[in-house]
Amino acid sequence: MNVTRINQLILRNHKLIFYSAWLLLNLVQSAATGLLDDEAYYWVYSRFPDWGYFDHPPMVALLIKAGYYIFPNELGVRLFFAVMSTVAVWMIEKLLPFKDDLLFYTIMLAMGLLQLGGIIAIPDTPLIFFTVLYFLLYKKMLERPSLSVAFLFGLTIALLLYSKYHGVLIVLFSVLANPKLFSRYYLYVAGITALLLFGPHLYWQYLHGFPSVQFHLLERSAPQYKLSFTTDYILGQIILAGPVAGPIFLWCAFRKRPAGGYERALKFTMIGMYVFFLLTTFRGRVEANWTLPALIPMIVLTHQYLLHNFRLRQWLSRLAAVTIVLVFVVRLHTMIDFFPGKRFKIDEFLANREWAMAIQQHANGLPVFFTDSYQRPSKYWFYTGDPSFSLNTVDYRRNNFNFWPLEESLFNKKAYAIYQGKKADYYKDSIITPKGPYLGRAIENYFSFSRIRIQPQEKLVARQGIVNAPVKIFTDEGMLRNIKSPYDSLPVLLSVYEKDSVIANIPTNIRLGMINSREVSLQTTFNVNLPAGKYVTRFAITSCIDNWPTINSSVINLKVE
């Protein structure tokens, strides 16, 4: 076959070659790369199928469970994410009002995140997939609305929300961009469809005290603003758009004047998401990936802007070549440790099995649990096959280990605790692992009650040093079975914080023995010896680790008069 025929073959089949190569790289990378910490946590999600989880909706768990059933390894965890990310790129091309294949390929190759992130089993991948599908249907809702399109539109909205809660921003900003949609009954058909389909998750939230709302809106707020929250966010968005071409992408997308309602919705959504999360930095730290859906309109708007800007296209081609080299190096490093002895964030991919085996060997047959880490027990479980648990104390935060029925298997048994943090004096053993030293200690008699949830029924106010307030306590049969002597005399505590550090654990009049059914209403009374002011608190219950109780409520404000 001569060069001319090869060139003709490539020209005729360039799309097939591009997307096949994209998918193949995703699959190879998925199989050859260890799991990130969060991926392992979401894998544990899939061990407990449910309509919701503490941190996220259930889409990520469903995709992992389906893939892991086919391949019980890293490839299985990522299988459907690798496929969805490839299909998402193909669908983004369908969003372009006017197409230039070479320009589109150049843009995609200059965006390192979509190449590398396509393998990672996190909620953002289905969120991007359904964002693209949403805008495809949005365009039809503007141009050729019908009942069938409205039902599909509603289904896609529900799938967006089942992927990640940020999907609501996409719907909000895109609809606000074209207010005429509110005059069409098709929009209400779509809205009702989405609400009905998303109803099971809302009911799950109701049954569990709306933990995701509490966590995302209250518990993630920082006690005070730091300028770095905003500057890190802005820098993160530039890097997210493209490690070297990001400034060009953002400049082109913001410069592009919308042509019609469809492009107006794209631009309004992009700007809306960037501004919304910029304002959110004044409440606390914002993860760079929260704006990932904004990349979809950015790609489309950038493509349209560059169609006739040949000088910028030339620059973009050069930057795409640089990005390809950078991505190639990162891909290799996620599979091969080029810098043994040094650890970077990306090294979450490396030495996972060796790390888990080192801890398992040191535990010498004892069941292992981790203190204040939802990621490490997840990764330990995945790589050893031994279920593990996260004991979430008042120094940490709640997560889905506060819901899963795991601690019963440890109750009244000798277990081995693993820790990596500031309370090193309690943990006597040092464990050398490929990921650095860890601390450990054998616990002779394990007990904890982390699934008990305590909810005040009115504001906590200390008058003359005394708090008197009604509370509701929710638990389950597993916890109730373990509330017996000597644990029935354990007090419920109120942990008081100052700048994220616990300054007091105040005993209340409530003892565990008073919790005798799945839902109990009690009156709590306790003395507060603190200066007048406002404090952040949580209810807590003593655990097997001395002076280190578990978190048993969301954040609660206490006023001392």
Buried (B, 14 or more C-beta within 10 A) or exposed (E): EEEEEEEEEEEEEEEEEBBEEBBEBBBBBBBBBBBBBBBBBBBBBBBBEBBBBBBBBBBBBBBBBEBBEEBEBBBBBBBBBBBBBBBBBBBBBEBBEEEBEEBBBBBBBBBBBBBBBBBBBBBBBBBBBBBBBBBBBBBBBBEEBEEEBBBBBBBBBBBBBBBBBBBEBBBBBBBBBBEEBEEBEBBEBBBEBBBEBBEBBBEBBEEBBBBBEBBBEEBBEBEEEEEEBBEBBEEBBBEBBBBBBBEBBBBBBBEBEBEEBBBBBBBBBBBBBBEBBBEBBEEBBBEBBBBBBBBBBBBBBBBBBBBEBEEBBEEBBEBBBBBBEBBEEBBEBBBEBEEEEEBEEEBBBBBBEEBBBBBBEBBEEBBBBBBBBBBBBBBBBBBBEBBBBBBBBBBBBBBBBBBBEBBBEBBEEEBBBBBBEEBEEBBEBEBEBBBEEBBBBEBEEBBBBBBBBBBBEEEBBBEEEEBBBEBBBBBEEBBBEBBEEEBBEBBBBBBBBEEEEBEBBBBBBBBBEEBEEEEBEBEBEBEBEBEEEEBBBBBBBBBBBEEBBBBBBBBBEBBBE
